[in-house]
Amino acid sequence: MKSVMSCAVFLLAFFPTTVFATVYEFDSDGSVEVFEAQDYLAPVRHQKFKGRSLQLSREIGSANKFNEYVMQASRKYNVDADLIHAVIKAESSYNPDAISPKGAGGLMQLMPDTATQYGVTDRFSPEENIDGGTKYLKFLLDRYEGDISLAIAAYNAGEGAVDKYGDIPPYAETRSYVQKVSLFLEKGN
């Protein structure tokens, strides 16, 4: 028993305790639901793709396909291209047709009002979505004086939540989201 406890302590001390998993659920209507979670009961991000189950693997993970738009937006708004890529990867896994249960859509998961505010007429156009999402990200970076963690938290939970707490809000989803984007940013794209 003592050796089992020693092994458990060793594993917890030297290996990260946060584990992300992606679960794909294929529905009878031909849609695919994607849950990204730290545990199965608490999804961090949930997306449903209608009628795209055969194309899903080709769309997800194709960062190079959108790099030109990312670089254009990076130069235009002076936002680090790796940060833009990290947000896209966390938000939609590079699926331009992703729709969240709350109604956010496209690569950078823009809500309809946010898209309109930042000049996006077609949220599912990769070029428009990346431009509008990056413009919003620039606004948040300026608002929080370059603090990437606060800007990312506000991108996920809204400026009101970040302002209310004066820090990353104590929401599990937002904290996991900030950690995930930070990890993607650290690893590069």
CORWOKA-V414890 format. One record per pair of residues at least 24 apart in sequence whose C-alpha atoms are under 10 Angstrom apart, sorted by sequence separation. I is the first residue (numbers start at 0). J is the second residue. D is the distance in whole Angstrom. If there is no record, write none. Layout:
i->I j->J d->D
i->I j->J d->D
This chain:
i->19 j->43 d->9
i->21 j->45 d->10
i->23 j->47 d->10
i->26 j->50 d->10
i->29 j->53 d->9
i->31 j->55 d->8
i->83 j->107 d->9
i->104 j->128 d->9
i->105 j->129 d->9
i->107 j->131 d->9
i->108 j->132 d->8
i->152 j->176 d->7
i->153 j->177 d->10
i->62 j->87 d->9
i->98 j->123 d->9
i->107 j->132 d->6
i->151 j->176 d->8
i->152 j->177 d->6
i->26 j->52 d->9
i->62 j->88 d->8
i->96 j->122 d->9
i->97 j->123 d->8
i->106 j->132 d->9
i->107 j->133 d->8
i->109 j->135 d->9
i->148 j->174 d->10
i->151 j->177 d->6
i->152 j->178 d->10
i->25 j->52 d->8
i->60 j->87 d->10
i->61 j->88 d->10
i->95 j->122 d->9
i->96 j->123 d->6
i->105 j->132 d->10
i->150 j->177 d->9
i->151 j->178 d->10
i->24 j->52 d->10
i->60 j->88 d->8
i->65 j->93 d->8
i->95 j->123 d->6
i->96 j->124 d->9
i->148 j->176 d->10
i->149 j->177 d->8
i->152 j->180 d->10
i->23 j->52 d->10
i->59 j->88 d->9
i->64 j->93 d->9
i->94 j->123 d->9
i->95 j->124 d->7
i->96 j->125 d->9
i->148 j->177 d->6
i->151 j->180 d->8
i->62 j->92 d->9
i->63 j->93 d->10
i->65 j->95 d->10
i->95 j->125 d->6
i->147 j->177 d->9
i->148 j->178 d->9
i->151 j->181 d->9
i->60 j->91 d->9
i->61 j->92 d->8
i->62 j->93 d->6
i->94 j->125 d->9
i->95 j->126 d->10
i->59 j->91 d->8
i->60 j->92 d->6
i->61 j->93 d->6
i->62 j->94 d->10
i->93 j->125 d->9
i->148 j->180 d->9
i->59 j->92 d->5
i->60 j->93 d->5
i->61 j->94 d->8
i->95 j->128 d->9
i->147 j->180 d->10
i->148 j->181 d->8
i->58 j->92 d->8
i->59 j->93 d->5
i->60 j->94 d->8
i->95 j->129 d->10
i->147 j->181 d->9
i->58 j->93 d->7
i->59 j->94 d->5
i->57 j->93 d->10
i->58 j->94 d->5
i->59 j->95 d->9
i->57 j->94 d->9
i->58 j->95 d->8
i->56 j->94 d->10
i->58 j->96 d->9
i->59 j->97 d->10
i->55 j->94 d->8
i->55 j->96 d->10
i->65 j->106 d->10
i->87 j->129 d->8
i->46 j->90 d->9
i->44 j->89 d->9
i->45 j->90 d->10
i->46 j->91 d->8
i->51 j->96 d->9
i->84 j->129 d->10
i->87 j->132 d->9
i->109 j->154 d->10
i->44 j->90 d->8
i->45 j->91 d->10
i->48 j->94 d->9
i->83 j->129 d->8
i->86 j->132 d->9
i->108 j->154 d->10
i->44 j->91 d->9
i->49 j->96 d->9
i->86 j->133 d->9
i->107 j->154 d->10
i->108 j->155 d->10
i->48 j->96 d->7
i->49 j->97 d->9
i->47 j->96 d->10
i->48 j->97 d->6
i->49 j->98 d->9
i->83 j->132 d->8
i->47 j->97 d->7
i->48 j->98 d->7
i->83 j->133 d->7
i->86 j->136 d->9
i->46 j->97 d->7
i->47 j->98 d->6
i->48 j->99 d->9
i->82 j->133 d->9
i->45 j->97 d->10
i->46 j->98 d->6
i->47 j->99 d->7
i->45 j->98 d->9
i->46 j->99 d->5
i->47 j->100 d->7
i->80 j->133 d->9
i->83 j->136 d->8
i->35 j->89 d->10
i->45 j->99 d->6
i->46 j->100 d->7
i->72 j->126 d->9
i->76 j->130 d->9
i->79 j->133 d->10
i->82 j->136 d->9
i->44 j->99 d->8
i->45 j->100 d->7
i->46 j->101 d->9
i->71 j->126 d->9
i->72 j->127 d->10
i->75 j->130 d->9
i->78 j->133 d->7
i->44 j->100 d->9
i->45 j->101 d->10
i->46 j->102 d->10
i->69 j->125 d->9
i->73 j->129 d->10
i->77 j->133 d->9
i->78 j->134 d->9
i->46 j->103 d->10
i->68 j->125 d->8
i->69 j->126 d->8
i->72 j->129 d->7
i->73 j->130 d->9
i->76 j->133 d->7
i->77 j->134 d->9
i->33 j->91 d->10
i->46 j->104 d->10
i->68 j->126 d->6
i->71 j->129 d->9
i->72 j->130 d->5
i->75 j->133 d->9
i->76 j->134 d->6
i->78 j->136 d->8
i->79 j->137 d->10
i->67 j->126 d->9
i->68 j->127 d->9
i->70 j->129 d->10
i->71 j->130 d->8
i->72 j->131 d->9
i->75 j->134 d->9
i->76 j->135 d->10
i->78 j->137 d->6
i->65 j->125 d->7
i->68 j->128 d->9
i->69 j->129 d->6
i->70 j->130 d->10
i->72 j->132 d->9
i->73 j->133 d->7
i->76 j->136 d->9
i->77 j->137 d->8
i->64 j->125 d->10
i->65 j->126 d->8
i->68 j->129 d->7
i->69 j->130 d->8
i->72 j->133 d->6
i->73 j->134 d->9
i->76 j->137 d->6
i->68 j->130 d->8
i->72 j->134 d->8
i->76 j->138 d->9
i->78 j->140 d->9
i->33 j->97 d->10
i->65 j->129 d->9
i->69 j->133 d->8
i->73 j->137 d->10
i->82 j->147 d->9
i->86 j->151 d->8
i->90 j->155 d->9
i->33 j->99 d->10
i->32 j->99 d->10
i->86 j->154 d->9
i->82 j->151 d->10
i->86 j->155 d->10
i->90 j->176 d->9
i->89 j->176 d->7
i->89 j->177 d->9
i->86 j->176 d->9
i->89 j->179 d->7
i->90 j->180 d->9
i->86 j->177 d->10
i->88 j->179 d->9
i->89 j->180 d->6
i->88 j->180 d->8
i->89 j->181 d->10
i->86 j->179 d->9
i->87 j->180 d->9
i->89 j->182 d->10
i->85 j->179 d->8
i->86 j->180 d->6
i->89 j->183 d->8
i->85 j->180 d->5
i->86 j->181 d->9
i->88 j->183 d->8
i->84 j->180 d->9
i->85 j->181 d->8
i->87 j->183 d->10
i->88 j->184 d->10
i->83 j->180 d->10
i->85 j->182 d->8
i->86 j->183 d->8
i->82 j->180 d->8
i->85 j->183 d->5
i->86 j->184 d->9
i->82 j->181 d->9
i->84 j->183 d->8
i->85 j->184 d->5
i->84 j->184 d->8
i->85 j->185 d->9
i->88 j->188 d->9
i->82 j->183 d->8
i->83 j->184 d->9
i->85 j->186 d->9
i->81 j->183 d->8
i->82 j->184 d->6
i->85 j->187 d->8
i->81 j->184 d->6
i->82 j->185 d->9
i->84 j->187 d->8
i->85 j->188 d->7
i->80 j->184 d->10
i->81 j->185 d->9
i->84 j->188 d->7
i->79 j->184 d->10
i->81 j->186 d->9
i->82 j->187 d->9
i->83 j->188 d->10
i->81 j->187 d->6
i->82 j->188 d->9
i->80 j->187 d->10
i->81 j->188 d->7
i->80 j->188 d->9
i->63 j->188 d->9
i->62 j->188 d->8
i->43 j->171 d->8
i->44 j->172 d->8
i->42 j->171 d->10
i->43 j->172 d->5
i->44 j->173 d->10
i->41 j->171 d->9
i->42 j->172 d->8
i->43 j->173 d->8
i->41 j->172 d->9
i->43 j->174 d->9
i->44 j->175 d->10
i->43 j->175 d->7
i->44 j->176 d->8
i->43 j->176 d->7
i->37 j->172 d->10
i->36 j->172 d->9
i->43 j->179 d->10
i->37 j->175 d->8
i->36 j->175 d->9
i->19 j->175 d->10
i->17 j->175 d->9
i->19 j->179 d->9
i->17 j->178 d->10
